[in-house]
């Protein structure tokens, strides 16, 4: 019996060690960019919520009083709702939310993978303590029991070990490469998720209840992407709630040199985009629509 207990203890120690090592790796791959670790949102009253479209903007909008709370990879409207509720729960004063509109954020793609905002779980949103503890702690720390989290190690491996080559301008891609990239994205995000649609509705209703102005934001797309993407990104829902939408999808048609791929701008593109965006924000402020 004593030998059994010793072996069981050694096995448990090994499992805990492996889990701890995986947690460190998986955290970097899946959670570390979920929200900025140097969060200084308390200094701002306007926030940018979105997926890789928002995340890729970095802190370039802070000059205009907008804090970027976007994050890449598996960032859905459910994640954005979690962030919004998390900020309100922590009594961060919010005047305006700039909310990405995209096929990706509302896609059924997210139905097959759980969201990642474990750190932002709030007890009042759960009917019992067990569900809260499971979502807030077990799924987060028990990596060996979370198949989705384990998959994140592949992302980490590809991004750090294989070291992908620096991106080319989209204008340097061949016609075949461009067409394949755009068609692949269109197929991936071809259907709207009921759960993500409800999350978008929840965001808009939470904002209404808290007197938060929402502005819908459609980022510029490369030329071939304009007509094929964002066909069901949530415009209709936002318009039902009186949300004003800034649609920049066609802003850089003919300027594929401003993009790293079919939808993500490079640094030059972002700088040019922000110049146009800033003018619209100033116009909204002059109109008294936002502070």
Rosetta silent file (secondary structure, phi, psi, omega in degrees, C-alpha in Angstrom):
SEQUENCE: XXXXXXXXXXXXXXXXXXXXXXXXXXXXXXXXXXXXXXXXXXXXXXXXXXXXXXXXXXXXXXXXXXXXXXXXXXXXXXXXXXXXXXXXXXXXXXXXXXXXXXXXXXXXXXXXXXXXXXXXXXXXXXXXXXXXXXXXXXXXXXXXXXXXXXXXXXXXXXXXXXXXXXXXXXXXXXXXXXXXXXXXXXXXXXXXXXXXXXXXXXXXXXXXXXXXXXXXXXXXXXXXXXXXXXXXXXXXXXXXXXXXXXXXXXXXXXXXXXXXXXXXXXXXXXXXXXXXXXXXXXXXXXXXXXX
SCORE:     score description
SCORE:     0.000 S_00000001
   1 L     0.000  -40.244  179.847    0.000    0.000    0.000 S_00000001
   2 H   -62.938  -42.784  178.742    2.857    2.346    0.861 S_00000001
   3 H   -62.199  -39.100  179.198    4.512    1.702   -2.520 S_00000001
   4 H   -62.322  -44.400 -179.400    1.209    2.406   -4.269 S_00000001
   5 H   -64.031  -40.408  179.215    0.839    5.733   -2.471 S_00000001
   6 H   -63.144  -46.376  179.572    4.435    6.700   -3.367 S_00000001
   7 H   -63.566  -39.152  178.468    3.883    5.836   -7.029 S_00000001
   8 H   -63.672  -39.737  178.482    0.585    7.700   -7.017 S_00000001
   9 H   -65.288  -41.457  178.423    2.325   10.731   -5.535 S_00000001
  10 H   -63.979  -43.216  178.563    5.069   10.605   -8.163 S_00000001
  11 H   -61.588  -44.380  179.507    2.474   10.294  -10.926 S_00000001
  12 H   -62.664  -39.706  179.432    0.488   13.234   -9.522 S_00000001
  13 H   -64.335  -39.983  178.682    3.668   15.317   -9.291 S_00000001
  14 H   -64.983  -43.957  179.377    4.512   14.523  -12.927 S_00000001
  15 H   -61.372  -44.967  179.793    1.005   15.420  -14.074 S_00000001
  16 H   -63.854  -38.736  179.973    1.116   18.703  -12.159 S_00000001
  17 H   -66.246  -46.224  178.358    4.559   19.517  -13.562 S_00000001
  18 H   -61.476  -43.936  179.803    3.490   18.788  -17.139 S_00000001
  19 H   -61.248  -41.613 -179.180    0.304   20.812  -16.621 S_00000001
  20 H   -64.283  -44.125  179.500    2.287   23.726  -15.216 S_00000001
  21 H   -64.228  -41.952  178.024    4.731   23.711  -18.146 S_00000001
  22 H   -65.549  -37.827  179.934    1.899   23.485  -20.652 S_00000001
  23 H   -59.831  -43.388  179.628    0.050   26.288  -18.882 S_00000001
  24 H   -60.330  -45.791 -178.638    3.026   28.600  -19.330 S_00000001
  25 H   -68.633  -44.836 -176.886    3.250   27.753  -23.041 S_00000001
  26 H   -68.682  -35.458  177.616   -0.499   27.815  -23.652 S_00000001
  27 H   -58.590  -45.462  179.828   -0.932   31.080  -21.772 S_00000001
  28 H   -63.102  -37.440 -176.184    1.511   32.750  -24.130 S_00000001
  29 H   -78.258  -36.046 -169.572   -0.218   31.268  -27.175 S_00000001
  30 H  -112.137  -31.320 -169.155   -3.844   31.747  -26.193 S_00000001
  31 H  -115.320  -26.033 -170.671   -4.357   34.220  -23.394 S_00000001
  32 L   -63.161  -26.578  179.049   -1.513   36.699  -23.123 S_00000001
  33 L  -102.779   14.097  179.178   -2.856   38.879  -25.936 S_00000001
  34 L   -65.181  -39.388  171.191   -6.487   38.567  -24.854 S_00000001
  35 L  -149.986  151.870 -173.151   -6.166   41.949  -23.245 S_00000001
  36 L   -65.334  126.688 -176.395   -3.159   44.160  -22.832 S_00000001
  37 L   -66.947  -22.442  178.234   -1.231   43.219  -19.714 S_00000001
  38 L   -94.449   39.242 -171.136   -0.212   46.838  -19.200 S_00000001
  39 L   -52.327  118.998  177.584   -3.885   47.785  -19.010 S_00000001
  40 L  -125.235   30.114 -175.950   -4.207   51.519  -18.476 S_00000001
  41 H   -61.015  -20.486 -179.779   -7.805   51.740  -19.595 S_00000001
  42 H   -61.086  -22.118 -178.834   -8.734   53.710  -16.502 S_00000001
  43 H   -81.824   -8.512 -174.357   -7.172   56.746  -18.195 S_00000001
  44 L  -118.927  160.596  174.275   -9.567   56.448  -21.150 S_00000001
  45 L  -124.405   -2.766  176.844  -13.310   56.632  -21.696 S_00000001
  46 E  -121.023  137.579 -173.507  -13.342   55.385  -25.310 S_00000001
  47 E  -135.282  145.198  176.526  -12.422   51.828  -26.240 S_00000001
  48 E  -103.029  121.434  177.884  -11.796   49.831  -29.388 S_00000001
  49 E  -116.351  133.231  179.288  -13.197   46.286  -29.336 S_00000001
  50 L   176.515 -171.496 -178.898  -12.490   43.786  -32.067 S_00000001
  51 L   -99.747 -138.982 -177.045  -10.445   40.854  -33.278 S_00000001
  52 H   -63.309  -25.239  177.567   -7.186   40.868  -35.226 S_00000001
  53 H   -62.579  -42.451  177.825   -8.432   43.871  -37.216 S_00000001
  54 H   -77.477  -45.009 -176.583   -8.460   45.938  -34.025 S_00000001
  55 H   -57.213  -38.644 -176.633   -5.508   44.229  -32.342 S_00000001
  56 L   -67.799  -14.348  179.159   -3.226   44.926  -35.284 S_00000001
  57 L   -75.065  -14.954  179.713   -3.785   48.671  -34.820 S_00000001
  58 L    60.189 -140.795 -178.520   -1.700   48.589  -31.631 S_00000001
  59 L  -102.544   22.072 -174.616   -1.806   51.828  -29.636 S_00000001
  60 L   -63.975  -23.627 -177.528   -1.954   54.078  -32.677 S_00000001
  61 L   -90.557   -5.210 -179.149   -5.413   55.396  -31.704 S_00000001
  62 H   -63.177  -27.270  176.876   -4.466   56.470  -28.201 S_00000001
  63 H   -58.894  -25.652 -178.865   -3.453   59.846  -29.605 S_00000001
  64 H  -104.606   16.932  174.768   -7.170   60.372  -30.246 S_00000001
  65 L    79.789   21.170 -178.286   -8.247   59.197  -26.801 S_00000001
  66 E  -116.993  121.636 -179.939   -9.189   55.648  -27.826 S_00000001
  67 E   -91.262  128.653 -177.797   -7.766   52.663  -25.936 S_00000001
  68 E   -84.185  111.084  178.866   -7.321   49.510  -28.010 S_00000001
  69 L  -110.850   24.823  179.854   -8.847   46.553  -26.181 S_00000001
  70 L   -82.573  161.973  177.900   -8.798   44.289  -29.235 S_00000001
  71 L  -151.790  149.133 -177.506   -7.128   40.907  -29.412 S_00000001
  72 L   -89.170  167.955  173.260   -6.249   38.443  -32.130 S_00000001
  73 L    64.101  114.098  175.355   -7.174   34.773  -32.593 S_00000001
  74 L    55.538   39.238 -178.467  -10.617   33.417  -31.792 S_00000001
  75 L  -100.858  105.597 -175.306  -11.931   36.811  -30.784 S_00000001
  76 L  -107.758  178.718  174.921  -15.712   36.744  -31.133 S_00000001
  77 H   -64.748  -25.666  175.635  -18.552   38.992  -30.052 S_00000001
  78 H   -64.700  -43.406  176.995  -18.801   36.775  -26.972 S_00000001
  79 H   -62.135  -40.399  179.988  -15.251   37.740  -26.012 S_00000001
  80 H   -66.201  -37.236  175.416  -16.064   41.386  -26.619 S_00000001
  81 H   -62.750  -42.477  178.178  -19.128   41.104  -24.401 S_00000001
  82 H   -58.200  -43.900 -178.976  -16.947   39.579  -21.663 S_00000001
  83 H   -64.394  -43.809 -179.943  -14.530   42.493  -21.902 S_00000001
  84 H   -60.818  -47.349  179.769  -17.305   45.071  -21.790 S_00000001
  85 H   -65.190  -36.017  179.045  -18.890   43.483  -18.709 S_00000001
  86 H   -63.501  -44.044  178.660  -15.476   43.134  -17.088 S_00000001
  87 H   -64.683  -43.453  179.945  -14.760   46.840  -17.505 S_00000001
  88 H   -65.920  -39.204  178.478  -18.176   47.847  -16.175 S_00000001
  89 H   -61.603  -34.313  179.037  -17.833   45.466  -13.230 S_00000001
  90 L   -91.389   15.685  171.960  -14.543   47.167  -12.383 S_00000001
  91 L    59.238   36.715  172.959  -16.271   50.555  -12.574 S_00000001
  92 L   -83.473  122.926 -177.797  -14.344   51.859  -15.574 S_00000001
  93 L   -72.590  123.768 -177.423  -16.244   54.844  -16.948 S_00000001
  94 L  -120.829  124.210  175.005  -17.050   54.253  -20.622 S_00000001
  95 L   -96.449  -43.725 -172.467  -18.410   56.917  -22.957 S_00000001
  96 E  -139.816  139.207  173.018  -17.861   55.298  -26.350 S_00000001
  97 E  -117.723  125.946  172.715  -17.208   51.837  -27.772 S_00000001
  98 E   -98.136  110.468 -169.072  -15.818   51.438  -31.289 S_00000001
  99 E  -109.910  122.159  178.988  -17.020   47.975  -32.245 S_00000001
 100 E   -62.137  140.703  172.295  -15.627   45.974  -35.150 S_00000001
 101 L  -114.545  117.339 -179.658  -18.121   44.681  -37.683 S_00000001
 102 L  -157.348  153.066  173.936  -16.911   41.551  -39.438 S_00000001
 103 L   -59.017  -36.515 -175.587  -18.014   38.151  -40.676 S_00000001
 104 L   -61.665  -47.441 -174.175  -15.291   36.667  -38.482 S_00000001
 105 L   -65.975  -24.373 -176.075  -16.556   37.989  -35.141 S_00000001
 106 L  -110.235    8.111 -172.736  -20.076   36.667  -35.727 S_00000001
 107 E   -74.743  153.903  174.260  -19.145   33.441  -37.549 S_00000001
 108 H   -65.861  -11.753  176.295  -20.191   29.886  -36.643 S_00000001
 109 H   -52.034  -34.068 -176.198  -16.457   29.252  -36.512 S_00000001
 110 H   -78.735  -16.247 -179.533  -16.637   30.260  -32.837 S_00000001
 111 H   -66.678  -28.045 -176.367  -19.341   27.719  -31.982 S_00000001
 112 H   -86.695   -7.614 -179.022  -16.816   24.878  -32.187 S_00000001
 113 L  -136.357  130.642 -178.747  -14.300   26.482  -29.826 S_00000001
 114 L   -65.996  153.355  177.701  -14.939   27.980  -26.388 S_00000001
 115 L   -71.519  170.609 -168.701  -14.081   31.595  -25.778 S_00000001
 116 L  -113.096    3.096 -170.785  -10.897   32.443  -23.930 S_00000001
 117 L   -83.700   51.268 -177.302  -11.835   35.193  -21.502 S_00000001
 118 H   -61.403  -36.082 -179.130  -11.530   33.044  -18.375 S_00000001
 119 H   -65.237  -16.182 -173.030   -9.918   35.882  -16.413 S_00000001
 120 H  -105.114   14.441  179.183  -12.995   38.013  -16.997 S_00000001
 121 L   -67.509  138.317 -179.959  -15.607   35.721  -15.526 S_00000001
 122 L  -120.541  128.131 -173.012  -18.047   37.471  -13.156 S_00000001
 123 H   -57.524  -36.578 -175.419  -19.879   35.458  -10.508 S_00000001
 124 H   -65.394  -16.021  179.730  -23.205   37.258  -10.932 S_00000001
 125 H   -85.133    0.938 -177.414  -23.485   35.911  -14.486 S_00000001
 126 L  -117.127  145.357 -179.031  -23.700   32.295  -13.238 S_00000001
 127 L   -76.777  -23.376  177.817  -26.610   30.464  -11.669 S_00000001
 128 L  -148.356  163.293 -175.016  -24.364   28.512   -9.288 S_00000001
 129 H   -67.622  -33.687 -178.170  -20.841   28.561   -7.893 S_00000001
 130 H   -62.037  -45.300  179.311  -19.770   25.305   -9.559 S_00000001
 131 H   -61.408  -39.745  179.681  -20.340   26.675  -13.074 S_00000001
 132 H   -65.227  -47.886 -179.116  -18.434   29.813  -12.148 S_00000001
 133 H   -62.972  -39.055  179.537  -15.468   27.906  -10.638 S_00000001
 134 H   -63.395  -45.857 -178.854  -15.372   25.563  -13.642 S_00000001
 135 H   -73.756  -40.128 -173.088  -15.297   28.426  -16.143 S_00000001
 136 H   -80.048  -36.228 -172.570  -13.129   30.812  -14.161 S_00000001
 137 H  -118.321  -50.125 -174.248  -10.508   28.459  -12.736 S_00000001
 138 H   -63.827  -49.415 -179.433  -10.656   24.824  -13.896 S_00000001
 139 H   -63.786  -28.908 -176.254  -10.764   25.543  -17.645 S_00000001
 140 H   -79.893  -48.385 -173.534   -8.061   28.154  -17.200 S_00000001
 141 H   -91.965  -32.600 -177.706   -5.520   26.336  -15.019 S_00000001
 142 L   -84.576   75.631 -173.602   -6.224   22.642  -15.783 S_00000001
 143 H   -61.273  -37.441 -178.068   -4.667   22.744  -19.237 S_00000001
 144 H   -64.188  -17.133  179.835   -4.586   18.961  -19.624 S_00000001
 145 H  -100.249    3.272 -175.598   -8.391   18.952  -19.396 S_00000001
 146 L  -120.481   94.531 -175.429   -8.827   21.715  -21.975 S_00000001
 147 H   -62.154  -34.850  179.407   -8.341   20.396  -25.504 S_00000001
 148 H   -66.146  -41.573  179.175   -8.813   23.847  -27.039 S_00000001
 149 H   -64.218  -39.147  179.127   -6.101   25.308  -24.835 S_00000001
 150 H   -61.652  -35.444  179.603   -3.752   22.476  -25.766 S_00000001
 151 H   -62.510  -23.034  179.784   -4.277   23.296  -29.420 S_00000001
 152 H   -65.142  -22.671  178.746   -2.791   26.692  -28.676 S_00000001
 153 H   -64.133  -29.590  177.548    0.632   25.137  -28.293 S_00000001
 154 H   -65.763  -38.521  178.137    0.611   24.538  -32.052 S_00000001
 155 H   -63.791  -44.314  179.544    0.078   28.271  -32.575 S_00000001
 156 H   -62.096  -43.442 -179.204    2.979   29.029  -30.245 S_00000001
 157 H   -62.090  -45.630 -178.934    5.220   26.512  -32.024 S_00000001
 158 H   -64.856  -37.391 -175.028    4.429   27.893  -35.436 S_00000001
 159 H   -80.340  -28.450 -174.753    4.920   31.479  -34.334 S_00000001
 160 H  -111.141  -38.591 -177.117    8.150   31.147  -32.332 S_00000001
 161 H   -82.412  -47.981 -178.604    9.962   27.989  -33.377 S_00000001
 162 L   -76.114  -24.087  177.204    9.251   27.990  -37.088 S_00000001
 163 L    49.494   81.275 -179.652    9.570   31.776  -37.239 S_00000001
 164 L   -57.481  145.657  179.480    7.406   32.685  -40.190 S_00000001
 165 L   -65.662  155.941  179.330    9.065   34.964  -42.751 S_00000001
 166 L   -58.964  146.365 -176.258    8.173   38.661  -42.617 S_00000001
 167 L   -66.166  147.064  172.699    4.917   39.464  -44.438 S_00000001
 168 L   -92.989  156.728  171.329    4.909   40.608  -48.032 S_00000001
 169 L   -64.151  143.139 -178.161    2.730   43.419  -49.267 S_00000001
 170 H   -61.883  -27.463  178.868   -0.516   42.010  -50.639 S_00000001
 171 H   -66.951  -17.345  179.524    0.260   43.753  -53.910 S_00000001
 172 H   -90.534   -7.962  177.954    3.256   41.409  -54.255 S_00000001
 173 L   -73.335  150.396  174.709    1.096   38.275  -54.034 S_00000001
 174 L   -72.148  163.499  177.736    0.265   36.507  -57.276 S_00000001
 175 H   -57.839  -41.348 -178.974   -3.309   36.575  -58.577 S_00000001
 176 H   -63.819  -41.500  178.585   -3.694   32.932  -57.607 S_00000001
 177 H   -64.965  -41.595 -179.810   -2.475   33.590  -54.055 S_00000001
 178 H   -64.597  -47.707 -178.582   -4.788   36.557  -53.648 S_00000001
 179 H   -62.003  -43.693  179.604   -7.850   34.721  -54.936 S_00000001
 180 H   -62.266  -42.807 -178.992   -7.148   31.681  -52.757 S_00000001
 181 H   -63.273  -44.653 -177.966   -6.697   33.843  -49.633 S_00000001
 182 H   -69.690  -44.373 -179.799   -9.923   35.767  -50.170 S_00000001
 183 H   -65.116  -37.593  178.543  -11.998   32.702  -51.089 S_00000001
 184 H   -63.196  -44.510  179.122  -10.650   30.786  -48.091 S_00000001
 185 H   -63.912  -41.742 -179.699  -11.624   33.597  -45.728 S_00000001
 186 H   -63.254  -38.632  179.838  -15.071   33.868  -47.317 S_00000001
 187 H   -72.148  -39.390  179.681  -15.668   30.127  -46.899 S_00000001
 188 H   -60.070  -39.726 -172.946  -14.396   30.058  -43.309 S_00000001
 189 L  -111.385   40.489 -170.194  -16.799   32.807  -42.240 S_00000001
 190 L   -82.703   -9.388 -177.036  -19.700   31.918  -44.487 S_00000001
 191 L  -137.882  146.533 -178.309  -22.443   31.568  -41.865 S_00000001
 192 E   -87.200  136.083  178.727  -23.660   33.607  -38.910 S_00000001
 193 L   -86.564  135.544  176.430  -23.689   32.048  -35.447 S_00000001
 194 H   -64.477  -40.757 -178.919  -26.852   32.344  -33.332 S_00000001
 195 H   -66.872  -42.266 -179.547  -24.767   32.547  -30.149 S_00000001
 196 H   -71.407  -32.315  174.866  -22.446   35.232  -31.514 S_00000001
 197 H   -63.106  -43.100  177.951  -25.439   37.133  -32.876 S_00000001
 198 H   -64.931  -36.864  178.295  -26.977   37.078  -29.405 S_00000001
 199 H   -63.070  -39.967  177.537  -23.678   38.244  -27.923 S_00000001
 200 H   -63.284  -43.752  176.849  -23.704   41.219  -30.293 S_00000001
 201 H   -60.038  -42.475  179.442  -27.264   42.027  -29.233 S_00000001
 202 H   -60.007  -43.151  178.885  -26.174   41.745  -25.588 S_00000001
 203 H   -58.453  -47.076 -177.320  -23.326   44.209  -26.186 S_00000001
 204 H   -65.819  -37.844  179.729  -25.681   46.737  -27.745 S_00000001
 205 H   -72.452  -37.812  176.109  -28.257   46.370  -24.971 S_00000001
 206 H   -61.963  -41.364  179.212  -25.617   46.653  -22.245 S_00000001
 207 H   -65.689  -39.635  177.431  -24.381   49.828  -23.882 S_00000001
 208 H   -61.935  -43.993 -178.077  -27.907   51.229  -24.068 S_00000001
 209 H   -64.638  -27.998 -176.431  -28.485   50.476  -20.379 S_00000001
 210 L  -107.786   16.069  177.837  -25.236   52.227  -19.433 S_00000001
 211 L    54.081   43.186  178.100  -25.567   55.216  -21.788 S_00000001
 212 L  -102.334  127.093  177.361  -22.544   54.130  -23.836 S_00000001
 213 E   -78.082  132.916  177.688  -22.358   55.325  -27.427 S_00000001
 214 E  -111.394  132.604  173.152  -21.517   52.569  -29.925 S_00000001
 215 E  -121.143  122.119  178.255  -19.890   53.237  -33.273 S_00000001
 216 E   -76.228  141.645 -173.874  -19.635   50.367  -35.743 S_00000001
 217 E  -132.987  118.682  174.514  -16.296   50.106  -37.488 S_00000001
 218 E  -110.856  117.885 -174.621  -15.507   48.347  -40.750 S_00000001
 219 L   -77.585  159.006  176.524  -11.802   48.378  -41.517 S_00000001
 220 L   -61.418  146.607  177.641  -10.293   48.839  -44.982 S_00000001
 221 L  -121.759  154.694  172.367   -9.916   45.725  -47.109 S_00000001
 222 L   -64.571  159.714 -169.594   -7.639   44.838  -49.975 S_00000001
 223 H   -53.069  -48.773 -176.303   -9.228   45.243  -53.402 S_00000001
 224 H   -69.396  -18.823 -174.218  -10.303   41.628  -53.994 S_00000001
 225 H   -85.257  -21.630 -169.760  -11.792   41.333  -50.486 S_00000001
 226 L   -55.204  -47.483 -175.149  -14.261   44.219  -50.631 S_00000001
 227 L   -86.438  -14.896 -173.324  -17.103   42.384  -52.366 S_00000001
 228 L  -101.181  -19.669 -176.670  -16.497   38.919  -50.899 S_00000001
 229 L  -113.930  162.926 -178.997  -16.134   39.578  -47.165 S_00000001
 230 L    59.781   50.197  177.524  -18.364   41.107  -44.476 S_00000001
 231 L   -91.595  -16.320  178.875  -21.591   39.995  -46.063 S_00000001
 232 L  -144.858   37.865 -172.403  -23.306   39.229  -42.738 S_00000001
 233 L   -73.737   -3.550  177.229  -21.106   40.957  -40.166 S_00000001
 234 L   114.783    8.816  179.131  -23.913   42.439  -38.081 S_00000001
 235 H   -55.915  -45.473 -175.127  -24.723   45.725  -39.840 S_00000001
 236 H   -61.111  -39.370 -179.658  -28.442   44.991  -39.771 S_00000001
 237 H   -68.378  -44.699 -179.577  -28.443   44.389  -36.009 S_00000001
 238 H   -62.467  -38.745  179.928  -26.447   47.524  -35.262 S_00000001
 239 H   -65.668  -32.808  176.528  -28.758   49.641  -37.399 S_00000001
 240 H   -62.212  -26.962 -179.607  -31.754   48.344  -35.421 S_00000001
 241 L   -99.220   11.921  176.499  -30.136   49.861  -32.340 S_00000001
 242 L    73.040   21.791 -178.735  -29.415   53.155  -34.057 S_00000001
 243 L   -77.368  133.290  174.680  -25.679   52.593  -34.272 S_00000001
 244 E   -85.382  138.195 -173.275  -23.797   54.780  -36.697 S_00000001
 245 E  -117.207  129.856  172.889  -21.367   52.830  -38.863 S_00000001
 246 E   -99.441  109.109 -175.290  -18.065   53.958  -40.298 S_00000001
 247 E  -105.108  105.231 -177.877  -17.506   51.784  -43.363 S_00000001
 248 L  -106.972   13.203 -173.501  -13.949   52.007  -44.650 S_00000001
 249 L   -55.082  -36.908 -176.160  -13.863   48.773  -46.631 S_00000001
 250 L   -94.985    6.643 -174.603  -13.386   50.548  -49.971 S_00000001
 251 L   -58.124  -39.669 -174.703  -11.029   53.204  -48.646 S_00000001
 252 L  -114.757   29.343  174.214   -7.901   51.617  -50.107 S_00000001
 253 L   -59.236  128.192 -176.384   -9.251   49.906  -53.216 S_00000001
 254 L    89.965   -1.509  179.183   -6.335   49.926  -55.642 S_00000001
 255 L  -121.397   56.498  179.705   -3.820   50.263  -52.810 S_00000001
 256 H   -65.825  -11.576  175.804   -2.997   46.644  -52.041 S_00000001
 257 H   -71.958   -7.496  177.000    0.467   47.868  -51.103 S_00000001
 258 H   -90.187    4.631 -173.094   -1.160   49.035  -47.837 S_00000001
 259 E  -127.133  147.252  172.492   -1.897   45.436  -46.774 S_00000001
 260 L   -87.465  -26.764  176.854    0.001   42.420  -45.456 S_00000001
 261 L  -151.517 -159.237 -173.428   -2.817   40.086  -46.547 S_00000001
 262 L   -69.017  -19.166 -176.496   -6.408   40.273  -47.735 S_00000001
 263 L  -134.934  -16.310 -173.968   -7.680   42.154  -44.667 S_00000001
 264 L  -102.350  123.945 -179.706   -4.808   43.300  -42.439 S_00000001
 265 E   -74.444  150.155  170.922   -3.115   46.622  -43.087 S_00000001
 266 L   -86.774 -176.774 -174.969    0.627   47.103  -42.827 S_00000001
 267 H   -61.473  -40.437  178.873    2.133   50.029  -40.927 S_00000001
 268 H   -62.302  -43.526  179.091    1.878   52.376  -43.900 S_00000001
 269 H   -63.626  -41.832 -179.852   -1.775   51.474  -44.397 S_00000001
 270 H   -62.892  -40.548  179.651   -2.585   51.969  -40.712 S_00000001
 271 H   -62.884  -42.023  179.573   -1.008   55.414  -40.706 S_00000001
 272 H   -70.216  -37.864  179.554   -3.092   56.480  -43.718 S_00000001
 273 H   -63.351  -44.623 -176.443   -6.249   54.927  -42.282 S_00000001
 274 H   -63.249  -31.882  177.306   -5.927   56.721  -38.950 S_00000001
 275 H   -60.587  -43.657 -179.958   -5.706   60.084  -40.732 S_00000001
 276 H   -71.568  -43.539 -179.534   -9.137   59.483  -42.287 S_00000001
 277 H   -59.522  -42.888 -178.223  -10.562   57.926  -39.120 S_00000001
 278 H   -60.260  -37.615  178.693   -9.441   60.910  -37.013 S_00000001
 279 H   -65.260  -39.117  178.520  -11.368   63.309  -39.255 S_00000001
 280 H   -68.156  -38.379  178.011  -14.564   61.292  -38.817 S_00000001
 281 H   -64.062  -42.603  178.199  -14.087   61.186  -35.045 S_00000001
 282 H   -62.594  -38.598  177.983  -13.600   64.956  -34.990 S_00000001
 283 H   -63.424  -43.494  178.006  -16.783   65.338  -37.055 S_00000001
 284 H   -62.473  -37.818  179.267  -18.739   63.201  -34.586 S_00000001
 285 H   -68.696  -40.449  177.484  -17.407   65.302  -31.718 S_00000001
 286 H   -62.389  -34.384  179.200  -18.372   68.523  -33.475 S_00000001
 287 H   -76.951  -12.466 -177.373  -21.872   67.106  -33.941 S_00000001
 288 L    81.617   10.944 -179.575  -22.053   66.255  -30.231 S_00000001
 289 L   -72.537  -35.247  175.816  -22.547   62.564  -31.041 S_00000001
 290 L  -131.975  163.208 -179.646  -19.537   61.595  -28.931 S_00000001
 291 L   -86.173    0.000    0.000  -17.499   63.383  -26.270 S_00000001
